[in-house]
């Protein structure tokens, strides 16, 4: 599937993504630095009901949020990690074992830790204002 969106349309793109991926809980977001992975995941979290302020998990590695309607959400950033061993030590694998949404940036840092039903999502920059998100269910 493919969703093309302008940056000012990110909220509606996140809503469409949430609807199309209903039933899935683990998502691996691929894209170059600056493609908008963190921003898109933040918009999806808002759509799913995250009310409190969100921040990039680049330094904390895992940010946990709670929603009243959709339970727990983990936003995970593996950028600073070297390999699967470090991801496991940071508790990333434990997030997958919970009944929660998991949105992971830079999954190529630890490809072997993901559950079989992970949805791989690719954000590509078309121009300064346009992105294409592709994913397979």
N, C-alpha and C positions, 0 to 999 in steps of 0.2 A: 504494500500500500504506500501511497505517497501523499504528503500534505505539503503544498507550497504556500508560503505565507510571507507577508511583509512584516517587519518588526512591530508596526503599530497594530497588527492583527494577531499578535502572539496569543492573547487570551482566547480568542475564538479557535485558533489552531490547537491550543492545549485542550480545550473542551472537546473538539473533534477527536483528538488523539485518545482522550479518556473514554469516549464513547466507543470508538473502534477497537480498543484494547480491553474492553470490559471482560473480566474473567482472568486476565493475566495479572501477575503481581510483581514479577522481576523483570527489570528493563536495563539493558546495557547500552549506554549512549556513546557512540563513536563520533569523532569529528576533530578537526584540527583546533589548535589553540585559537580562541576568539570566535569560534563558529556559533556560539550561543547555547551550549549544552546547559550550563548553570541557569541561565535565564529561562530557557524553555522548561526545565525541570521545576524551577520555582513557580512558573505559571501553572503547570500541571498540579503542583502541590496546592496552590490556591484554589483551583477548580475542585480538588478533592476535599477541600475544607480546612486547610491549614490557616489558622487565623493569626498566630503569633508571627513576629518578624522572622524572616529567614535570612540565612547568610550562607556564603559559600563554604563547603566543608573541606577546602583545600588544606587547611592546617589542622583541623580537628579530625579529618578523615571521614568521620560519621556524624551527621546531624540527625537527631531523632525528633519527629514531630508527632503530635496527637491530634486526631480529628474526632468530632462527635459522631460523624456518620460513617467514616471509612477506616476507623481504627488507627493503627500506627503506620507511620511512613518513615523510611530511612533514606536519606540522601547521602550518597557515598562518593567520595572522590579519591581515586587510587593514584593520582598523578605523582605524588611524592614517594610512592612505594616502589621498590625495586622488583619484587616478585611475589609469587603466591604465598611463600612462607611469611613474608611481612604482612600480607593481607590477612592471613589467618591469625597471626599474632595480634593484629589490630582489632579482631573481632568481627570482620566482615562476614565470614561464613556463618557466624551465629545469627546475623540479621536474616539470612536466607531461611533459617530454620524456624522463624517466627511467623505468625499469621499477620503479615504486614506487607505493604508495598515497599519495594526496594528499587531505587533509581540510582544507577552507578555510572559515574563518569570515568573515562580512561580504563575500560575493562581489559584492554590488551595488556595491561601490566600484570594481570593474574587470570588468564583465560581459563585455567583448569578448575577454578573454584565455583563456577556458576552452576546452578541447577539446570537440568535438561530442558526445562520449559522457559528458559530466559528468552526474552524478546530483544533481538539486536536492532537498535535504532541508529540511523546514520544521518547526521545533520551536515548538509553541504551548503556552503556560501555561494550564492549566485552573484550577488553584488552587495554593496554596503547596506542595503535595506531588505534583501530578499534571501530567504532560506528554503531549502527543500529537506523535509524529513521523510526518510523511507524506512519501512520496517516490514517484517514478515511475521505473520501469526501462524 
